[in-house]
Amino acid sequence: MGHLVDSDGKAYIGPSQQLDVEMEFAFFLGKGIERYQRVSIAEAEDHIFGVAFEDHPFAAFNAKSFASTISPWVVSLDALETYRTKAAPQDPSDLLPYLTDSRALSTFDISINMSWRLSPEGEIFDVSTSNLTNAYWSFAQMLTHHAFGGCEMRTGDLIGTGTITGEDNDSICSLVERTRNGTQQIQTLAGNRRYYVQDEDEVVFTGWAGTTQGAPPPVNDFDLALLNFSPQSNNNDGSPHRSPAEAGGGSVASQASLESNDNQTDLPHVFRDRRNTSETLDGWPATTTFLLGDTGESDPYLLRHFSSDCLDASDDIAKVTSRHILRTSDPDVMHSMERPLIMSMADHSLYDRGEPRLDQRTLDEAADEVSRMVSEETGVRLVKLFFRYIYPYFPILSRTRLLYPLAELPGRLRALPLSLKSAIYASALAFITYDDVLATTIVHSPPSSQRLYRIAWLAVTHEVHTPHLSTLQSCLLLLQRVNDDRYVMDTVFRWSLLGWTVALAQSFGLSNDCLDWNGIPDWEKRLRRRLWWAVFVMDKWAFMSAGLTSHIHKDNYDVLPLTAADFGSAEMTSESTSFEHNTSAHFYHLSRLTAIISDIQSAFFTVAASKRTQRDFALSIDLAKPFRQDLKEWKTSYDSFIATQAALRGGDHSQSRSLRSGLDGNASLGLSYLVANIILFRALLRPVESNLPEPTNQQLPQAGRDAVRAGAKTCCVEAVVFVESLQRNVWDAFWHSWSRAGFAMVSSLMIRLLITSDKAAEVDEFNALIRRWRWALRTGGGSAGNVLMSLALLRLDRSLVTRGIHESDEDE
């Protein structure tokens, strides 16, 4: 019915002369949303019961014009899961941070068709066909936007998508739009014409999921609704539909969410919202997130005095969102037991003028170059190689977020930032011979790892203005790269890059332990903790091997030691919770050893510590005792881990067994243990070798001097035996980048002990040991070993030649 005007200009009510029909989707809410309750994109679909067709062209006035304005069936999101697909591109300027959806598959492949049976002509023709992917906003974005604006939504509420119109004329899903508001007729194949629906006309909506109409779905057997419209059918027996309440609250997931919410109705509003929300800090592609420090221009102690709504609200002018992180012990924002944790989430556009900056054209050309060098199939295989041969020793990525499910890996690689993608590819190229396909297809002309590393660095320099965790991950992989010049340690650039990396970690708030943080997913907590310890490890070993001061002080972080849970995933078993059985135990032991080496550096090698200990033998011994005990306990735990790994491989240490068992990257950890001991004995040798009297004016006991030198010699012997016992599968495995310096440190200690020997017998012993060491360096590991040990051999030979005590091969 409609309001009409007769020939006399009087209004009356009669059959509508301009009846419009529109094709729209709609979804029912299962789990309600309270007023001002925030719902993230990641959580939104948990509140959706199911999907239906709906049609109410002028919603408030014309919704009751038909017997039913929605389809007779409601289809759950679980049934549609098989048909997830990629959404159409959106204008970045439209996407406020809370609307950014980082998921690769954020909508559904559901087609909808409008056909028209004309009366009295009887002709049936298709008016239009469209797809849900033509909707500019996804279901999750619509719901999140309503919640962000403070809208209360209850179980059973219906939210419509708006008309699903595509780009071409045949996908216009509204008659008023198709006829240009009644100014252009629709002409059928038989020559019939229409502006609007007429009496006795019938409009049919048909929907199907997937690419083919009528094709049975591969997993879930369901049928979308058939919706018939007739302008004169105005009865009250409309097509029945199932409401969320009648259906029992939706899918299993929805029911679980509802039950969880019911159990928490007595909690304070803010308290309940925070514990029900799980939203990644780094999931907004166009937003960079950093922790507000106590001394910055934004005072977190001031910000906590604002309401939680203001803290989480977006500043439309400044494009900044402040997110308050509550700890488990915090009842609310104002009663935090510790300092406020406030994350500033800023839109990338705020930093468009930051310099230095690359032109977008340069980045696009670099991305195209990577695509030409590494095909999609090759990229997938390189990522698999990375997770097989690098990740167990340096787990800085999220296996569950990138690698699995494998069917989605190509799509994830396409969305991966250029810096991280290039760094992963470059790192994995060293292992292409262990992939049967790559070993036969690209082995003769592989992509240039040098070029990929350069592109990674190029992209990093652009990203640092608006960094993400991927930027930090790229920096860590760049720092793990071994210098191509085997006879030069590194340039100063490396230490500058390391300083950048530490600063990035601190700006992300990684130096604050997130174990008790509410509101972020568990996988991100695990990743953040591993990333912090990766930065800590790189900082301590790389700066130490360069003779420089660490950038991380123990007073400036509170991240607890790693546990097996930090490497956990769905496949963890009760045995894998023990690090002897966990494949990531290498990194756990490395982080523990690094904590010991950090304490040694603080006790002996800061500027102030060096002044205190370099001539004080008694003080040095006292300081060293607990470190010696720590290293002994660490070695016991490490030996147990290695023994367990050997038993799992069959318990045979022979070369053939090792080769059949695959590459073993644990040797770099064994070398790091030797280096830790060498550094400690370097500190103890300083007062022993000092020509100046001790500050206490006490004569250094000969027994103490001999004991220190004997301990240092034992370290050298262990190093020689260690290298002599290494098999080929060890040399070809992953080695941490500071390992080259570690081998060189062994050479330096041997020469130092040799030239300070004052006994002929001791000189002969060290000469014999050095000959063994030099032979091990020259022959061990083939080309792979040469890359690692060339610097150590150079240091050794140069020192011997300089001292005039070198020997030729013939003399040996």
C-alpha positions in Angstrom: 0.0 0.0 0.0 1.1 3.6 -0.5 0.0 7.2 -0.3 -1.4 8.4 -3.6 -2.9 11.7 -4.9 -6.1 11.7 -7.0 -7.0 14.0 -9.9 -8.4 16.6 -7.4 -5.1 16.7 -5.5 -6.5 14.8 -2.5 -4.4 12.1 -0.8 -5.7 8.6 -0.4 -4.2 5.2 0.4 -4.1 2.5 -2.4 -2.0 -0.1 -4.1 1.6 1.2 -4.5 2.5 2.4 -8.0 6.2 2.4 -7.4 6.9 -0.8 -5.5 10.6 -1.3 -5.1 12.3 -4.6 -4.3 15.9 -4.9 -3.1 18.2 -7.8 -2.5 20.0 -7.6 0.9 21.6 -10.0 3.4 21.1 -9.7 7.1 22.4 -11.5 10.2 20.7 -12.3 13.5 22.5 -11.7 16.8 23.0 -14.7 19.0 25.0 -13.2 21.9 23.9 -9.7 22.8 26.1 -6.7 23.2 25.6 -4.2 26.1 25.6 -0.5 25.5 29.1 0.9 25.1 30.6 -2.6 25.1 33.4 -2.8 22.6 33.6 -5.7 20.2 36.7 -6.2 18.1 36.7 -7.4 14.5 38.2 -10.7 15.7 35.3 -11.2 18.2 32.4 -9.9 16.1 31.4 -13.2 14.4 31.2 -14.9 17.8 28.1 -12.7 18.3 26.4 -13.6 15.0 23.8 -16.5 15.1 23.2 -16.8 11.4 22.5 -15.2 8.0 19.3 -14.7 6.1 17.9 -12.7 3.1 15.9 -9.7 3.9 14.0 -7.0 2.0 12.5 -3.9 3.5 13.2 -1.1 1.0 12.0 1.8 3.3 12.6 0.1 6.5 10.6 2.1 9.0 7.6 2.6 6.7 7.4 -0.3 4.3 8.7 -3.3 6.2 5.2 -4.8 6.6 4.2 -4.5 3.0 4.9 -8.2 2.3 3.8 -11.3 4.1 7.5 -11.8 5.1 10.5 -9.5 4.7 13.1 -12.2 5.4 13.9 -15.6 4.1 12.3 -18.7 5.8 15.6 -20.1 6.9 18.6 -18.8 8.9 22.0 -20.3 7.9 24.6 -20.5 10.7 28.1 -19.1 10.1 29.4 -22.6 10.8 27.6 -23.9 7.8 29.2 -21.1 5.7 32.7 -21.6 7.0 33.7 -23.6 3.9 32.9 -20.6 1.7 35.0 -18.0 3.3 36.7 -15.8 0.8 38.7 -12.6 0.4 36.8 -9.3 0.7 36.9 -6.6 -2.0 39.6 -3.9 -1.5 38.6 -1.0 0.7 39.8 2.6 0.6 42.3 2.9 3.5 40.9 6.4 4.3 37.6 4.7 5.2 39.2 2.3 7.7 39.5 3.7 11.2 41.7 1.4 13.3 38.9 -0.5 14.9 37.5 -1.4 11.4 40.7 -2.7 9.9 40.3 -6.5 9.3 43.7 -8.3 9.0 42.1 -11.6 8.2 42.8 -12.9 4.7 39.3 -14.4 4.4 36.9 -12.0 6.0 33.6 -12.5 4.0 31.7 -15.3 2.3 31.2 -16.4 -1.3 27.4 -16.3 -1.4 25.6 -15.4 -4.6 22.1 -14.0 -4.8 19.8 -13.8 -7.8 16.6 -11.9 -8.4 14.3 -13.3 -11.0 10.9 -11.9 -12.1 7.8 -13.7 -13.3 5.7 -11.1 -15.1 1.9 -11.2 -14.9 -0.1 -11.6 -17.1 2.7 -12.1 -19.7 4.1 -15.2 -17.9 7.7 -14.4 -18.9 10.4 -15.3 -16.4 13.7 -13.4 -16.6 16.7 -12.7 -14.4 16.8 -9.1 -13.2 20.2 -9.2 -11.5 22.8 -11.4 -9.8 25.3 -10.3 -7.2 27.5 -11.7 -4.5 28.1 -10.9 -0.8 31.6 -9.9 -1.7 30.1 -6.8 -3.3 29.1 -5.5 0.1 31.6 -2.8 1.0 31.5 -3.7 4.7 31.7 -7.2 6.1 29.4 -8.6 8.8 32.2 -8.3 11.3 32.8 -4.6 10.4 29.1 -3.7 10.6 28.7 -5.2 14.0 32.0 -3.8 15.3 31.0 -0.3 14.1 27.6 -0.4 15.8 29.2 -1.6 19.1 31.9 1.1 18.8 29.3 3.8 18.6 27.7 2.6 21.8 24.8 0.8 20.3 23.1 -1.9 22.5 22.2 -5.0 20.5 20.1 -7.9 21.9 19.7 -11.5 21.0 17.5 -11.8 18.0 18.2 -8.3 16.6 18.5 -8.3 12.8 21.2 -6.2 11.1 20.9 -5.6 7.3 23.8 -5.2 4.9 22.2 -2.7 2.6 21.7 -3.4 -1.1 24.3 -5.8 -2.5 25.1 -4.0 -5.8 28.1 -4.8 -7.8 30.0 -2.8 -10.4 28.0 -3.7 -13.6 24.4 -3.1 -14.5 23.3 -6.7 -14.2 24.4 -6.7 -10.5 22.2 -3.8 -9.4 20.0 -5.3 -6.8 17.4 -2.6 -6.4 14.6 -1.8 -8.8 14.6 1.9 -8.0 18.4 2.0 -8.8 18.1 -0.3 -11.8 15.4 2.0 -13.4 17.1 5.2 -12.3 14.2 6.0 -10.0 11.6 5.1 -12.6 13.1 7.0 -15.5 14.5 4.0 -17.4 12.5 0.9 -18.2 13.8 -2.6 -17.9 13.2 -4.4 -21.1 13.0 -8.2 -21.2 14.1 -10.6 -24.0 10.5 -10.9 -25.1 10.1 -7.2 -25.3 8.1 -6.7 -22.1 8.9 -3.6 -20.0 8.7 -2.7 -16.4 9.6 0.3 -14.1 8.4 -1.3 -10.9 6.7 -4.4 -9.7 3.0 -4.7 -10.8 0.1 -6.6 -9.4 0.4 -10.3 -9.7 4.1 -10.1 -10.6 6.3 -12.5 -8.6 9.9 -11.8 -7.6 12.1 -14.7 -6.5 15.3 -14.5 -4.6 17.6 -17.5 -4.9 21.0 -17.9 -3.2 23.9 -20.3 -3.4 27.3 -20.6 -1.8 30.3 -21.3 -4.0 30.9 -20.7 -7.7 28.1 -22.7 -9.2 24.4 -22.3 -8.7 22.8 -25.6 -7.5 26.1 -27.3 -6.9 26.1 -29.2 -3.6 28.4 -27.8 -0.9 31.4 -30.0 -0.2 31.1 -30.2 3.5 27.8 -28.7 4.9 24.4 -29.6 3.3 22.3 -26.4 3.4 20.0 -24.4 1.2 19.7 -20.7 1.3 16.2 -19.2 1.2 13.6 -18.8 -1.5 11.8 -15.6 -1.0 8.6 -15.0 -3.0 7.0 -11.5 -3.2 3.6 -10.7 -4.5 2.2 -7.1 -4.0 -1.3 -8.3 -3.3 -0.5 -11.1 -0.9 -1.1 -9.4 2.4 -1.9 -12.2 4.7 -0.4 -12.9 8.1 0.8 -16.4 7.2 4.3 -15.3 6.1 7.1 -17.7 5.6 8.2 -18.9 9.1 11.8 -18.3 10.1 13.8 -19.5 13.1 14.8 -16.9 15.6 18.0 -17.2 17.6 15.9 -17.8 20.7 13.9 -20.6 19.0 17.0 -22.2 17.6 18.6 -22.4 21.1 21.0 -19.5 20.9 22.9 -20.3 17.7 26.0 -22.5 17.0 27.9 -24.3 19.6 30.4 -21.5 19.7 27.7 -19.0 20.3 26.2 -21.0 23.1 29.5 -21.3 24.8 30.0 -17.6 24.6 26.5 -16.9 26.0 27.1 -19.3 28.9 30.4 -17.6 29.7 28.7 -14.2 29.7 25.9 -15.4 31.9 28.4 -16.5 34.5 30.0 -13.0 34.7 26.9 -10.8 35.1 27.9 -9.8 38.6 31.2 -8.4 37.6 31.8 -4.6 37.2 31.2 -3.4 33.6 34.8 -2.5 32.8 36.1 -5.6 34.5 33.8 -7.9 32.5 34.4 -6.3 29.2 38.1 -6.5 29.5 38.1 -10.2 30.3 35.7 -11.0 27.5 37.8 -9.1 24.9 40.7 -10.6 23.1 42.1 -8.3 20.5 45.6 -8.4 19.0 47.7 -5.3 19.5 49.4 -5.7 16.2 46.5 -6.7 14.0 45.7 -3.3 12.4 47.6 -3.0 9.1 47.2 0.8 9.0 48.0 1.4 12.6 51.2 1.4 14.6 51.1 0.5 18.3 53.6 1.6 21.0 53.7 1.7 24.8 53.5 5.0 26.5 56.4 5.5 28.9 56.3 7.2 32.2 58.4 10.2 31.1 56.9 10.9 27.7 54.8 13.8 26.6 51.7 11.6 27.1 51.5 10.8 30.8 49.9 7.4 31.4 49.2 8.4 35.0 47.2 11.3 33.7 45.4 9.2 31.0 44.1 6.7 33.6 42.0 9.5 35.2 39.8 9.5 32.1 37.0 7.0 31.7 37.6 3.7 30.0 35.4 4.8 27.1 37.6 7.8 26.5 40.7 5.7 26.7 39.4 3.3 24.1 37.8 5.9 21.9 39.3 7.0 18.6 40.3 10.6 18.1 38.9 11.3 14.7 41.0 14.4 14.3 44.3 13.1 15.5 43.7 9.5 14.3 45.0 8.1 17.6 43.5 5.5 19.9 44.7 4.8 23.4 44.1 1.3 24.6 44.4 0.6 28.4 45.8 -2.9 29.1 44.5 -4.3 32.4 46.5 -6.9 34.3 44.8 -9.9 35.9 45.1 -8.3 39.3 43.6 -5.0 38.2 39.9 -4.5 39.2 39.6 -1.6 36.8 41.5 1.2 35.1 41.6 3.5 38.2 42.7 0.9 40.7 45.7 -0.7 38.9 48.2 -2.3 41.3 51.1 -1.3 39.1 51.9 1.5 36.7 49.3 2.0 33.9 49.9 0.1 30.7 48.5 2.3 27.9 49.1 1.5 24.3 49.0 4.4 21.8 47.6 3.2 18.5 48.3 5.8 15.8 47.2 5.8 12.2 50.0 5.5 9.6 48.9 8.7 7.9 50.1 10.7 10.9 53.7 9.9 9.9 53.5 10.5 6.2 56.0 13.3 6.5 58.5 11.3 8.4 62.0 11.3 6.9 64.0 9.6 5.5 61.3 7.9 3.4 61.2 6.0 0.2 58.9 6.7 -2.7 56.1 4.2 -3.1 57.2 3.5 -6.6 60.6 2.3 -5.2 58.8 -0.1 -2.8 56.4 -1.3 -5.6 59.4 -2.0 -7.8 61.1 -4.0 -5.0 58.0 -6.0 -4.4 57.7 -6.8 -8.1 61.3 -7.9 -8.1 60.7 -10.3 -5.2 57.7 -11.7 -7.0 59.8 -12.3 -10.1 62.7 -13.9 -8.2 60.5 -16.1 -6.0 57.4 -17.7 -7.5 54.4 -18.4 -5.2 55.2 -22.2 -5.1 58.9 -21.5 -4.4 57.9 -19.0 -1.7 55.7 -21.6 0.0 58.6 -24.1 0.0 61.0 -21.6 1.3 58.7 -20.8 4.2 58.4 -24.5 5.0 62.2 -24.8 4.9 62.4 -21.8 7.3 60.2 -23.5 9.8 62.0 -26.8 9.5 65.6 -25.6 9.7 65.6 -22.2 11.3 62.5 -21.8 13.5 63.5 -24.5 16.0 66.6 -22.5 16.9 65.2 -19.0 16.5 61.4 -19.0 16.9 60.6 -15.4 16.2 57.5 -16.1 14.0 54.2 -17.6 14.9 53.9 -21.0 13.4 50.1 -21.2 13.9 49.5 -17.7 12.4 51.7 -18.1 9.3 52.3 -21.7 8.5 49.0 -23.4 9.3 46.6 -24.2 7.8 48.9 -24.9 4.8 46.2 -24.4 2.3 46.1 -20.7 3.3 49.8 -20.2 3.2 50.0 -18.7 -0.3 47.4 -16.1 0.6 49.3 -15.2 3.8 52.5 -14.8 1.9 50.8 -12.4 -0.5 49.7 -10.3 2.5 53.1 -10.5 4.3 55.0 -7.3 4.6 57.8 -6.9 2.0 60.6 -6.7 4.6 59.7 -9.9 6.4 58.9 -11.9 3.3 62.2 -11.0 1.7 64.1 -11.8 5.0 62.4 -15.2 5.3 63.2 -16.1 1.7 66.8 -15.0 2.0 67.3 -16.9 5.3 65.8 -20.1 3.9 67.8 -20.2 0.6 70.7 -21.8 2.4 68.6 -25.0 2.8 67.1 -25.4 -0.7 69.2 -28.6 -1.3 67.0 -30.2 1.4 63.8 -29.7 -0.7 63.5 -32.2 -3.4 61.6 -29.9 -5.8 63.8 -26.8 -5.2 67.0 -28.9 -5.4 66.0 -29.8 -9.0 64.3 -26.7 -10.3 66.2 -23.6 -9.0 69.4 -25.0 -7.6 71.3 -23.9 -10.8 70.0 -20.4 -10.7 68.6 -19.7 -7.3 67.3 -16.2 -6.2 70.0 -14.0 -5.0 70.0 -14.0 -1.2 72.1 -10.9 -1.2 69.5 -9.1 -3.2 66.6 -10.3 -1.0 68.5 -9.1 2.1 69.0 -5.7 0.5 65.3 -5.5 -0.3 64.4 -6.5 3.2 66.6 -3.7 4.5 65.2 -1.3 2.0 61.6 -2.0 3.2 62.7 -1.8 6.9 64.0 1.7 6.4 60.6 2.7 5.2 58.6 0.8 7.8 60.5 2.1 10.9 58.3 5.3 10.8 55.2 3.1 11.4 56.6 -0.2 12.6 54.9 -3.5 13.3 56.2 -6.7 14.9 57.0 -7.8 11.4 59.5 -5.0 11.2 61.2 -6.2 14.3 61.2 -9.8 13.0 62.8 -8.6 9.8 65.6 -6.8 11.8 66.3 -10.0 13.8 66.7 -12.0 10.6 68.9 -9.4 9.1 71.1 -9.6 12.2 71.3 -13.4 11.9 72.8 -13.0 8.4 76.4 -14.1 8.2 78.8 -11.7 6.6 79.7 -12.7 3.1 83.3 -11.6 3.7 84.6 -14.6 5.7 87.7 -12.7 6.8 86.0 -9.6 8.2 83.8 -9.6 11.3 81.2 -7.0 10.6 80.8 -3.3 9.8 79.6 -0.7 12.3 76.2 -0.7 10.5 75.4 -4.1 12.2 75.6 -2.5 15.6 73.5 0.4 14.5 70.9 -2.0 13.3 71.0 -3.8 16.6 70.4 -0.6 18.4 67.4 0.0 16.2 66.1 -3.5 17.0 66.4 -3.0 20.7 64.6 0.4 20.4 61.8 -1.2 18.4 61.3 -3.9 21.0 61.1 -1.3 23.8 58.7 0.9 21.9 56.4 -2.1 21.4 56.4 -2.7 25.1 58.1 -6.1 24.7 60.3 -5.4 27.7 57.1 -5.5 29.9 56.0 -9.1 30.7 52.6 -9.7 29.2 51.8 -13.0 30.9 49.2 -11.3 33.2 47.8 -8.9 30.5 44.1 -9.2 29.8 42.6 -8.6 26.4 45.2 -9.9 24.0 45.2 -13.5 22.6 47.4 -16.2 24.0 49.3 -16.7 20.8 50.3 -13.1 20.8 51.5 -13.3 24.4 53.7 -16.2 23.5 55.1 -14.4 20.5 55.8 -11.2 22.3 57.7 -13.1 25.1 59.8 -15.0 22.5 60.5 -11.9 20.6 61.7 -10.1 23.7 64.1 -12.9 24.5 65.3 -13.0 20.9 66.1 -9.3 21.1 67.8 -9.9 24.4 69.8 -12.8 23.1 70.9 -10.9 20.0 71.8 -7.8 22.0 74.0 -9.7 24.5 75.9 -11.9 22.2 76.3 -9.6 19.2 77.5 -6.6 21.3 79.7 -8.8 23.4 81.4 -10.4 20.4 82.1 -6.8 19.1 83.5 -5.7 22.4 80.6 -3.2 22.8 78.2 -2.4 25.7 74.8 -4.0 25.8 71.8 -1.7 25.2 69.6 -3.7 27.7 70.0 -3.2 31.4 68.4 -5.6 33.8 66.5 -2.8 35.6 64.7 -2.0 32.3 62.7 -5.2 31.7 60.6 -7.6 33.8 60.0 -10.4 31.3 60.1 -13.7 33.2 62.2 -16.6 31.8 60.6 -18.7 29.0 58.7 -21.8 29.8 57.5 -24.7 27.6 54.1 -22.9 27.4 55.7 -20.1 25.4 56.3 -22.6 22.6 53.0 -24.3 23.1 50.3 -25.0 20.6 47.5 -27.5 20.0 50.0 -30.3 19.4 51.7 -30.1 22.8 51.6 -33.2 24.9 52.4 -33.8 28.5 55.9 -34.9 27.5 56.4 -31.8 25.3 55.9 -29.6 28.3 59.3 -30.8 29.4 62.1 -29.0 27.6 64.0 -32.3 27.1 61.3 -33.3 24.7 60.3 -29.9 23.2 61.6 -29.1 19.8 62.2 -25.5 20.8 64.3 -26.4 23.8 67.4 -25.0 22.0 66.1 -21.4 22.3 65.0 -22.0 25.9 68.6 -23.1 26.9 70.0 -20.2 24.8 68.0 -17.7 26.7 69.1 -19.1 30.0 72.7 -19.1 29.0 72.3 -15.5 27.7 71.0 -14.4 31.1 74.2 -15.8 32.7 76.5 -14.1 30.1 74.6 -10.9 30.8 75.4 -11.1 34.5 79.0 -11.8 33.7 79.2 -8.7 31.5 77.6 -6.6 34.2 80.0 -7.9 36.8 83.2 -7.6 34.9 82.9 -5.7 31.6 81.1 -2.5 32.1 83.3 0.6 32.4 82.9 0.7 36.1 83.2 -3.0 36.6 86.4 -3.2 34.6 88.0 -0.6 36.8 87.0 -2.5 40.0 88.1 -6.0 38.9 91.0 -5.7 36.4 93.6 -5.7 39.1 91.7 -7.2 42.0 92.2 -11.0 41.8 90.3 -11.7 45.1 87.3 -9.7 44.0 87.3 -11.3 40.6 87.4 -14.8 42.1 84.5 -14.0 44.5 82.4 -12.6 41.7 83.2 -15.6 39.4 82.2 -18.4 41.8 78.4 -18.1 41.4 78.8 -17.8 37.6 80.9 -20.9 37.5 78.2 -22.7 39.4 75.5 -21.3 37.1 77.4 -22.5 34.0 77.9 -25.9 35.6 74.1 -26.3 36.2 73.3 -25.0 32.8 75.7 -27.6 31.2 74.0 -30.4 33.2 70.6 -29.4 31.9 72.0 -28.9 28.3 73.7 -32.3 28.3 70.4 -33.9 29.4 68.6 -32.2 26.5 71.2 -33.4 24.0 71.1 -36.9 25.4 67.4 -37.0 25.1 67.5 -35.7 21.5 70.1 -38.3 20.6 67.9 -41.1 22.1 64.9 -39.8 20.1 67.0 -40.1 17.0 68.1 -43.6 17.9 70.9 -43.1 20.4 73.7 -43.5 17.8 76.2 -40.6 17.4 77.8 -42.1 14.3 78.0 -40.0 11.2 75.6 -42.0 9.2 73.0 -41.9 11.9 73.4 -38.1 12.2 73.0 -37.7 8.5 69.9 -39.8 8.4 68.5 -37.9 11.3 68.7 -34.6 9.5 70.5 -31.3 10.3 71.4 -30.5 13.9 71.6 -26.9 14.8 72.4 -27.4 18.5 76.1 -27.1 18.0 76.0 -23.3 18.0 74.5 -23.6 21.5 77.4 -25.8 22.6 79.9 -23.3 21.2 78.1 -20.5 23.0 78.6 -22.3 26.3 82.4 -22.5 25.6 82.4 -18.8 24.7 80.7 -18.0 28.0 83.4 -19.8 29.9 86.1 -18.1 27.8 84.7 -14.7 28.6 84.7 -15.5 32.3 88.3 -16.6 32.2 89.3 -13.5 30.2 88.1 -11.5 33.2 90.0 -13.7 35.7 93.2 -13.6 33.6 93.3 -9.8 33.8 94.6 -9.5 37.4 96.8 -12.6 36.8 98.6 -11.0 33.9 98.7 -7.5 35.4 102.2 -6.0 35.9 100.9 -3.6 38.5 100.4 -4.6 42.2 97.0 -5.4 43.5 95.2 -2.6 45.2 95.4 -4.6 48.5 99.2 -4.7 48.0 99.0 -8.5 48.5 101.1 -10.8 46.4 99.0 -13.0 44.1 99.4 -16.6 45.2 101.0 -18.8 42.6 98.4 -21.5 43.2 95.6 -19.1 42.3 97.4 -18.0 39.2 98.0 -21.6 38.1 94.4 -22.5 38.8 93.1 -19.8 36.6 95.4 -20.7 33.7 94.6 -24.3 34.1 90.9 -23.5 33.9 91.4 -21.4 30.8 93.4 -24.2 29.2 90.6 -26.7 30.0 88.3 -24.4 28.0 90.6 -24.5 25.1 90.9 -28.3 25.2 87.1 -28.6 25.3 86.8 -26.3 22.3 89.3 -28.4 20.3 87.5 -31.7 21.2 84.2 -30.0 20.4 85.2 -29.0 16.9 86.9 -32.3 16.1 83.8 -34.2 17.0 81.4 -32.2 14.8 79.8 -34.1 11.9 78.8 -32.7 8.5 75.1 -32.5 9.3 76.1 -30.0 12.1 78.1 -27.7 9.8 75.3 -27.5 7.3 72.7 -26.7 9.9 71.6 -23.3 11.3 74.3 -21.4 13.3 73.7 -18.2 15.1 75.5 -15.2 13.5 77.8 -14.6 16.5 79.3 -18.1 16.1 82.0 -16.8 13.8 83.2 -14.6 16.6 83.0 -17.5 19.0 85.5 -19.6 17.1 87.8 -16.5 16.8 87.6 -16.0 20.6 88.9 -19.5 21.1 91.9 -18.7 18.9 92.5 -15.5 20.8 92.5 -17.3 24.2 94.9 -20.0 23.0 97.4 -17.4 21.6 97.0 -15.3 24.8 97.8 -18.4 27.0 100.7 -19.3 24.7 102.5 -16.0 24.7 102.1 -15.5 28.5 103.5 -19.0 29.3 106.7 -18.9 31.3 107.3 -22.7 31.5 108.7 -24.7 28.6 106.4 -27.6 29.3 103.4 -25.4 29.2 104.6 -23.8 25.9 104.9 -27.2 24.3 101.4 -28.2 25.5 99.9 -25.1 24.0 101.8 -25.5 20.7 100.5 -29.0 20.4 96.9 -27.8 21.2 97.1 -25.0 18.7 98.3 -27.4 16.0 95.2 -29.5 16.7 93.0 -26.5 16.7 94.4 -25.1 13.4 94.0 -28.5 11.7 90.4 -28.7 12.9 89.7 -25.2 11.6 91.2 -26.0 8.2 89.5 -29.3 7.7 86.2 -29.1 9.6 82.9 -28.9 7.8 84.0 -28.2 4.2 82.8 -25.0 2.7 80.1 -24.5 5.3 82.6 -24.8 8.1 85.1 -22.5 6.3 82.5 -19.7 6.3 82.2 -20.0 10.1 85.9 -20.6 10.9 87.9 -18.6 8.4 88.0 -15.6 10.8 89.2 -17.8 13.6 91.9 -19.3 11.4 93.0 -15.8 10.2 93.3 -14.6 13.8 95.3 -17.7 14.8 97.7 -17.6 11.8 98.2 -13.8 12.0 99.1 -14.0 15.7 101.5 -16.8 15.2 103.3 -15.1 12.3 103.4 -11.8 14.2 105.1 -13.6 17.2 107.4 -15.5 14.9 106.3 -18.9 16.1 104.5 -20.0 13.0 105.0 -23.5 11.6 104.7 -24.6 8.0 102.7 -27.7 7.0 106.0 -29.5 6.3 107.2 -28.9 9.8 104.1 -30.5 11.1 
